[in-house]
Amino acid sequence: MVTMSRLADLDNTYVAFWPHDGSSSYGPFQVTLVSEKPQAEFTELRLTLSKHKQSVKYEIKVLQLDNWPMGNPVPQSPNSIIRIIQELDSWQQQNGNKPILVTCCDGASRCGLFCVSSLICQQIRHEATVDVFQAVKTIRSSRPQVINNTDQYTFCYQLAMAFHHTGRPVKERTLGKVKATRNQTKACNKMGNDGW
């Protein structure tokens, strides 16, 4: 599971669905916080989920993005998203291809950027090419509210470039080359607002 905001940054309409420590009950379910491990740009939480009076327990890994302030349209760097995607890939390889849940405060803005970013990384990894426009369009076909501003669209290009160079995060100085695409991004964003 990926959560794109720190719970501390959100208002009371976004309810925590895991305990800060120990165990808590949520209806017929019990959730236990097993561990909490801060990383450079995200926090890794390990939870167990069980239904009361049943012995079966499910292990859940939560990756909580820590470096995307609530007022900013994009994270400070694509590296944090790339690192989370890599962590998810590693988890999936070790534990089978399990479903991934991505959450944010509105179910679209931050989640959508993450889903498009994941699709971009898959394109680069599996096809050795990327089509940011098509990646955005694909995710928008299910959730039209995603990538709704030029900053997010530009970020998708920055992430593609960062991931393409090495398949892992790169130093920030490399990303300056992407800024030349801002006019192209504005044109694509306008087309997106008119036609998607």
PAZAPA-4460 file (N, C-alpha, C; in steps of 0.05 Angstrom, whole numbers, plus 32768, in hexadecimal, padded with zeros to 4 digits):
% residues 196
    n_x    n_y    n_z   ca_x   ca_y   ca_z    c_x    c_y    c_z   seq   type   mol
   8011   7FE9   8000   8000   8000   8000   8012   8019   8000     1      M     A
   800A   802C   7FF1   8019   8046   7FF0   8006   805C   7FF8     2      V     A
   800F   806C   800B   7FFF   8083   8012   8010   809C   800C     3      T     A
   8005   80AE   7FFD   8013   80C4   7FF1   8015   80DD   8003     4      M     A
   800C   80DB   801B   800D   80F1   802E   8013   80E7   804A     5      S     A
   8020   80F7   805A   8023   80F0   8076   8009   80F6   8084     6      R     A
   8000   80E4   8094   7FE6   80E8   80A2   7FE6   8101   80B3     7      L     A
   7FFD   8109   80BE   7FFF   8121   80CE   7FF9   813A   80BE     8      A     A
   7FFD   8139   80A4   7FF8   8150   8093   7FDB   8154   808A     9      D     A
   7FCA   8140   8090   7FAF   8140   8086   7F9C   8149   809C    10      L     A
   7F84   8152   8094   7F70   815A   80A8   7F61   8142   80B2    11      D     A
   7F4E   8146   80C3   7F40   812F   80D0   7F2C   8121   80BD    12      N     A
   7F28   812A   80A5   7F17   811C   8092   7F25   8103   8087    13      T     A
   7F40   8102   8089   7F4F   80EB   807F   7F57   80DB   8098    14      Y     A
   7F4A   80C5   809D   7F4D   80B6   80B5   7F63   80A2   80B3    15      V     A
   7F74   80A0   80C7   7F89   808C   80C8   7F7C   8070   80C9    16      A     A
   7F86   805E   80BA   7F7B   8043   80BB   7F90   802F   80C4    17      F     A
   7FA3   8038   80D4   7FB5   8027   80E2   7FBD   8035   80FC    18      W     A
   7FC4   8026   8111   7FCB   8032   812B   7FE6   803F   812A    19      P     A
   7FEA   8053   813C   8005   8060   813E   8018   804D   814C    20      H     A
   800E   803B   815D   801D   8026   8169   800A   8010   8173    21      D     A
   8014   7FF8   8177   8003   7FE3   8180   7FEE   7FDA   816C    22      G     A
   7FD7   7FD4   8177   7FC1   7FCA   8166   7FA8   7FDB   816A    23      S     A
   7F97   7FDB   8156   7F7D   7FE9   8157   7F69   7FD8   8148    24      S     A
   7F50   7FDB   8150   7F3A   7FCD   8142   7F2B   7FE1   8131    25      S     A
   7F24   7FD7   8119   7F14   7FE7   8106   7EFE   7FD4   80FD    26      Y     A
   7EE7   7FD7   8109   7ED1   7FC5   8104   7EDA   7FA8   810B    27      G     A
   7ED6   7F95   80FA   7EDE   7F79   8100   7EFC   7F73   80FD    28      P     A
   7F0C   7F88   80F6   7F28   7F83   80F0   7F3A   7F8E   8105    29      F     A
   7F50   7F81   8108   7F65   7F8B   811A   7F7E   7F91   810A    30      Q     A
   7F89   7FA9   810D   7FA1   7FB1   80FF   7FB7   7FB6   8114    31      V     A
   7FCE   7FAA   810F   7FE4   7FAC   8122   7FFC   7FB9   8113    32      T     A
   8008   7FCD   811F   8020   7FD9   8115   8037   7FC8   811E    33      L     A
   8045   7FBA   810B   805B   7FA9   8112   8075   7FB8   8113    34      V     A
   8079   7FCA   80FF   8092   7FDA   80FF   808D   7FF4   80EF    35      S     A
   809E   8007   80F5   809E   8021   80E7   80BB   8028   80E2    36      E     A
   80C3   802A   80C9   80DF   802F   80C2   80E1   8047   80AF    37      K     A
   80EA   805E   80B9   80EE   8076   80A8   8104   8071   8094    38      P     A
   80FF   8078   807B   8113   8077   8066   8119   8094   805E    39      Q     A
   8129   8098   8049   8131   80B3   8042   8119   80C5   803B    40      A     A
   8106   80BB   802B   80F0   80CC   8022   80D5   80C0   8027    41      E     A
   80D4   80A9   8034   80BB   809C   803A   80BE   808C   8054    42      F     A
   80A8   8084   805F   80A8   8073   8077   809C   8058   8070    43      T     A
   80A9   8043   8077   809F   8028   8073   8092   801E   808C    44      E     A
   8079   8017   808A   806B   800B   80A1   8064   7FEE   809A    45      L     A
   8065   7FDD   80AD   805C   7FC1   80AA   8045   7FBD   80BD    46      R     A
   802F   7FB4   80B2   8016   7FAF   80C2   800E   7F92   80BF    47      L     A
   7FFF   7F89   80D2   7FF0   7F70   80CE   7FD2   7F76   80D0    48      T     A
   7FC3   7F68   80C0   7FA6   7F6B   80C0   7F9A   7F50   80C5    49      L     A
   7F87   7F4F   80D8   7F79   7F36   80DD   7F5C   7F3C   80E4    50      S     A
   7F4C   7F28   80E0   7F30   7F2B   80E7   7F2C   7F1F   8103    51      K     A
   7F1D   7F2C   8114   7F19   7F23   812F   7F11   7F05   812F    52      H     A
   7F1B   7EF6   8142   7F15   7EDA   8146   7F1E   7EC8   812F    53      K     A
   7F30   7ED2   811E   7F3C   7EC1   8109   7F5A   7EC2   810C    54      Q     A
   7F68   7EAC   8106   7F85   7EAB   8109   7F94   7EB5   80F1    55      S     A
   7F88   7EB8   80DA   7F96   7EC1   80C2   7F9D   7EDE   80C5    56      V     A
   7FB7   7EE4   80C0   7FC1   7EFF   80C0   7FCD   7F06   80A5    57      K     A
   7FC8   7F1E   809C   7FD3   7F28   8083   7FE8   7F3D   8089    58      Y     A
   7FFF   7F3B   807C   8014   7F4F   8080   800F   7F65   806A    59      E     A
   8010   7F7E   8073   800D   7F95   8061   8025   7FA7   8064    60      I     A
   8030   7FAF   804E   8046   7FC2   804E   803B   7FDC   8044    61      K     A
   8040   7FF1   8054   8036   800C   804D   804F   801E   8048    62      V     A
   804F   802B   8031   8064   803E   802B   8057   805A   802B    63      L     A
   805F   806A   803E   8053   8085   8042   8067   809A   8038    64      Q     A
   8060   80A8   8023   8071   80BE   8019   8072   80D4   802D    65      L     A
   808B   80DC   8034   808E   80F1   8048   8097   810C   803E    66      D     A
   809F   810E   8025   80AB   8128   801D   809B   8136   8007    67      N     A
   8080   8135   8009   806F   8144   7FF6   805D   8156   8007    68      W     A
   8065   816E   800C   8055   8180   801D   8039   8184   8010    69      P     A
   8025   8188   8021   8009   8189   8018   8004   81A0   8004    70      M     A
   8011   81B6   8005   800C   81CC   7FF3   8019   81CA   7FD8    71      G     A
   802C   81B7   7FD5   803B   81B4   7FBC   802C   81A2   7FA8    72      N     A
   802D   81AA   7F8E   801F   819A   7F7A   802E   8180   7F73    73      P     A
   8048   817E   7F7A   8059   8167   7F74   806C   8162   7F8B    74      V     A
   8077   814A   7F8D   808C   8145   7FA1   80A5   8156   7F9A    75      P     A
   80B6   8158   7FAE   80CE   8168   7FAB   80E1   815D   7F95    76      Q     A
   80DF   8143   7F91   80F1   8135   7F7D   80E3   811C   7F74    77      S     A
   80E9   8113   7F5B   80DE   80F9   7F52   80EB   80E2   7F60    78      P     A
   8102   80E6   7F6D   8110   80D1   7F7A   80FF   80C2   7F8F    79      N     A
   80EF   80D1   7F9E   80DF   80C4   7FB2   80CB   80B1   7FA6    80      S     A
   80BE   80B9   7F90   80AB   80A7   7F83   80B9   808F   7F77    81      I     A
   80D1   8094   7F6A   80E0   807D   7F5F   80E8   806A   7F75    82      I     A
   80F0   8073   7F8B   80F8   8061   7FA1   80E1   8051   7FAB    83      R     A
   80C9   805D   7FAD   80B2   804E   7FB6   80AB   8039   7FA1    84      I     A
   80AC   8040   7F88   80A5   802D   7F72   80B9   8015   7F73    85      I     A
   80D3   801B   7F78   80E7   8006   7F7A   80E2   7FF4   7F92    86      Q     A
   80DA   8000   7FA8   80D4   7FF1   7FC0   80BC   7FDF   7FBC    87      E     A
   80A8   7FE9   7FAE   8090   7FD9   7FA7   8098   7FC2   7F95    88      L     A
   80A8   7FC7   7F81   80B1   7FB2   7F6E   80BF   7F9C   7F7D    89      D     A
   80D1   7FA3   7F8F   80DF   7F90   7F9F   80CC   7F7F   7FB1    90      S     A
   80B9   7F8D   7FBD   80A5   7F7F   7FCE   8095   7F6C   7FBD    91      W     A
   808D   7F74   7FA6   807C   7F64   7F94   808C   7F4B   7F8B    92      Q     A
   80A6   7F4E   7F85   80B6   7F37   7F7D   80B9   7F23   7F94    93      Q     A
   80BB   7F2C   7FAC   80BF   7F1B   7FC3   80A4   7F0E   7FCC    94      Q     A
   808E   7F1B   7FC8   8075   7F12   7FD4   805F   7F0B   7FC0    95      N     A
   8066   7F0A   7FA7   8051   7F05   7F92   8045   7F1F   7F8A    96      G     A
   8036   7F1D   7F74   802B   7F35   7F68   8011   7F3C   7F76    97      N     A
   8013   7F49   7F8D   7FFB   7F50   7F9E   7FF0   7F6B   7F95    98      K     A
   7FD7   7F70   7F9B   7FCB   7F8A   7F95   7FD9   7FA0   7FA5    99      P     A
   7FDB   7FB8   7F99   7FE6   7FD0   7FA5   7FD0   7FE5   7FA7   100      I     A
   7FCC   7FEF   7FBF   7FB9   8004   7FC4   7FC9   801F   7FC7   101      L     A
   7FC0   8033   7FB8   7FCD   804D   7FBA   7FB8   8061   7FC4   102      V     A
   7FBF   8070   7FD9   7FAB   8082   7FE6   7FB7   809E   7FE7   103      T     A
   7FA4   80B1   7FE6   7FAB   80CD   7FEC   7F92   80DB   7FF6   104      C     A
   7F94   80F5   7FFC   7F7E   8103   8009   7F65   8105   7FF7   105      C     A
   7F68   8106   7FDC   7F51   8109   7FCB   7F4D   80F1   7FB7   106      D     A
   7F5F   80DE   7FB9   7F5C   80C6   7FA8   7F64   80CB   7F8B   107      G     A
   7F6F   80E2   7F84   7F76   80E7   7F68   7F91   80F6   7F64   108      A     A
   7F94   810D   7F71   7FAB   811E   7F6A   7FC6   8110   7F6F   109      S     A
   7FCB   8108   7F87   7FE4   80FB   7F8E   7FE5   80DE   7F85   110      R     A
   7FCF   80D0   7F88   7FCD   80B4   7F7F   7FD1   80B2   7F61   111      C     A
   7FC5   80C5   7F53   7FC7   80C5   7F36   7FE4   80C9   7F2D   112      G     A
   7FF2   80DC   7F39   800E   80E1   7F32   801E   80C8   7F38   113      L     A
   8019   80BA   7F4E   8028   80A2   7F54   8022   808C   7F3F   114      F     A
   8008   8088   7F38   8001   8073   7F25   800D   8079   7F09   115      C     A
   800C   8092   7F00   8019   8099   7EE7   8037   8094   7EE8   116      V     A
   8043   809C   7EFE   8060   8098   7F02   8067   807A   7F01   117      S     A
   8057   806A   7F0D   805C   804D   7F0D   805A   8042   7EF0   118      S     A
   8046   804B   7EE2   8042   8043   7EC6   805A   804C   7EB5   119      L     A
   8063   8064   7EB9   807B   806E   7EAA   8093   805C   7EAF   120      I     A
   8098   8055   7EC9   80AF   8044   7ECF   80AC   8029   7EC3   121      C     A
   8093   801E   7EC2   808F   8004   7EB5   8095   8006   7E97   122      Q     A
   808C   801B   7E8A   8091   801F   7E6E   80AF   801F   7E68   123      Q     A
   80BE   802E   7E78   80DB   8030   7E74   80E8   8015   7E79   124      I     A
   80E0   8008   7E8F   80EC   7FEE   7E96   80E6   7FD8   7E82   125      R     A
   80CE   7FD6   7E79   80C6   7FC0   7E68   80C7   7FC5   7E4A   126      H     A
   80C4   7FDF   7E42   80C3   7FE5   7E26   80DB   7FF6   7E1D   127      E     A
   80EB   7FFF   7E30   8102   8010   7E2A   80FA   802A   7E1B   128      A     A
   80E1   8032   7E20   80D7   804B   7E14   80C2   8056   7E28   129      T     A
   80BA   806F   7E24   80A5   807B   7E35   8094   808E   7E25   130      V     A
   807B   808E   7E2B   8068   80A0   7E1F   8058   80AC   7E36   131      D     A
   8061   80C3   7E40   8055   80D0   7E57   8038   80D7   7E51   132      V     A
   8034   80E2   7E3A   8018   80EA   7E32   8006   80D1   7E34   133      F     A
   800E   80BB   7E29   7FFD   80A2   7E29   7FFA   8097   7E45   134      Q     A
   800F   8099   7E56   800D   8090   7E71   7FF8   80A0   7E81   135      A     A
   7FF9   80BB   7E7D   7FE5   80CC   7E8A   7FC9   80C5   7E80   136      V     A
   7FC7   80C3   7E66   7FAD   80BD   7E5A   7FA1   80A2   7E64   137      K     A
   7FB3   808E   7E67   7FAA   8074   7E70   7F9E   8076   7E8C   138      T     A
   7FAC   8083   7E9E   7FA3   8085   7EBA   7F8A   8097   7EBB   139      I     A
   7F8A   80AC   7EAB   7F72   80BE   7EAA   7F59   80B1   7EA0   140      R     A
   7F5C   809C   7E90   7F44   808E   7E86   7F34   8082   7E9D   141      S     A
   7F42   807B   7EB3   7F34   8070   7ECB   7F2E   8085   7EDF   142      S     A
   7F3F   809A   7EE0   7F3D   80AF   7EF5   7F43   80CA   7EE8   143      R     A
   7F30   80D7   7EDC   7F34   80F0   7ECD   7F41   8107   7EDD   144      P     A
   7F40   8106   7EF7   7F4A   811C   7F08   7F68   811C   7F0B   145      Q     A
   7F76   8107   7F02   7F93   8106   7F06   7FA3   8117   7EF3   146      V     A
   7FBB   811F   7EFB   7FCD   8130   7EEC   7FBE   8148   7EE1   147      I     A
   7FB5   8159   7EF4   7FA4   816F   7EEC   7FB1   818A   7EEB   148      N     A
   7FCC   818A   7EEB   7FDA   81A3   7EE8   7FF5   819F   7EDA   149      N     A
   8001   81B5   7ED0   801A   81B4   7EC1   8031   81AA   7ED3   150      T     A
   8031   81B1   7EEC   8047   81A9   7EFE   8048   818A   7EFF   151      D     A
   8030   817D   7F02   8030   8160   7F03   8038   8154   7EE9   152      Q     A
   802F   815F   7ED3   8036   8155   7EB9   8055   8157   7EB4   153      Y     A
   8060   816D   7EBB   807D   8171   7EB9   808C   815E   7ECB   154      T     A
   8081   8159   7EE3   808E   8146   7EF6   808F   812A   7EE9   155      F     A
   807B   8123   7EDA   807B   8108   7ECD   8093   8106   7EBA   156      C     A
   8099   811B   7EAB   80B0   811B   7E99   80CA   811A   7EAA   157      Y     A
   80CB   8129   7EC0   80E3   8128   7ED1   80E7   810C   7EDC   158      Q     A
   80D2   8100   7EE4   80D4   80E5   7EEF   80DD   80D1   7ED9   159      L     A
   80D2   80D3   7EC2   80DA   80C2   7EAB   80F8   80C5   7EA6   160      A     A
   8101   80DD   7EA5   811D   80E2   7EA0   812F   80D7   7EB6   161      M     A
   8127   80DC   7ECF   8136   80D2   7EE5   8137   80B4   7EE6   162      A     A
   8121   80A7   7EE1   8120   808A   7EE1   812F   807E   7EC9   163      F     A
   812D   808B   7EB2   813A   8081   7E9A   8158   8080   7E9C   164      H     A
   8164   8094   7EA8   8181   8096   7EA9   818D   807D   7EB6   165      H     A
   8181   8074   7ECB   818E   805D   7ED9   817B   8049   7EE4   166      T     A
   8161   804E   7EE1   814E   803B   7EED   814C   803F   7F0B   167      G     A
   8159   8054   7F15   8157   805A   7F32   815A   8078   7F35   168      R     A
   8156   8083   7F4C   8157   80A0   7F50   8172   80AB   7F47   169      P     A
   8171   80C4   7F3C   8189   80D1   7F34   818C   80EC   7F42   170      V     A
   81A3   80F8   7F40   81A7   8111   7F4E   8196   8127   7F41   171      K     A
   818E   813A   7F51   817C   814F   7F49   8187   815F   7F31   172      E     A
   81A1   8162   7F2E   81AC   8173   7F19   81A5   8169   7EFD   173      R     A
   81A0   814F   7EFB   8199   8144   7EE1   817D   814D   7ED8   174      T     A
   816C   8154   7EEB   8150   815A   7EE4   814D   8176   7ED8   175      L     A
   8160   8187   7ED9   815E   81A2   7ECE   8159   81A1   7EB0   176      G     A
   8162   818C   7EA2   815E   818A   7E85   8141   8188   7E7D   177      K     A
   8131   817E   7E8F   8115   8179   7E89   8105   8193   7E87   178      V     A
   810D   81A8   7E94   80FE   81C0   7E96   80F8   81CC   7E7A   179      K     A
   8108   81C6   7E67   8104   81D0   7E4C   80EA   81C6   7E40   180      A     A
   80DE   81B1   7E4B   80C6   81A5   7E41   80AD   81B4   7E4B   181      T     A
   80AF   81C8   7E5C   8098   81D6   7E68   8084   81DF   7E53   182      R     A
   808D   81EB   7E3C   807B   81F4   7E28   806C   81DD   7E1B   183      N     A
   807A   81C7   7E16   806D   81AF   7E0C   8059   81A5   7E20   184      Q     A
   805F   81A6   7E39   804D   819C   7E4E   8034   81AD   7E4F   185      T     A
   8037   81C8   7E4D   801F   81D9   7E4D   800D   81D2   7E36   186      K     A
   8019   81CD   7E1F   8008   81C6   7E07   7FFA   81AC   7E0C   187      A     A
   8008   8198   7E17   7FFB   817E   7E1C   7FE6   8181   7E32   188      C     A
   7FEC   8191   7E46   7FD9   8194   7E5C   7FBF   81A1   7E51   189      N     A
   7FC2   81B6   7E40   7FAA   81C3   7E35   7F9A   81AE   7E24   190      K     A
   7FA9   819E   7E14   7F9B   818A   7E05   7F8D   8176   7E17   191      M     A
   7F9A   816F   7E2D   7F8E   815D   7E40   7F75   8168   7E4D   192      G     A
   7F75   8182   7E53   7F5D   818E   7E5F   7F47   8190   7E4B   193      N     A
   7F4D   8192   7E31   7F39   8194   7E1D   7F2E   8179   7E14   194      D     A
   7F40   8164   7E15   7F38   814C   7E07   7F38   8132   7E18   195      G     A
   7F42   8132   7E30   7F43   8119   7E3E   7F29   8116   7E4D   196      W     A
***
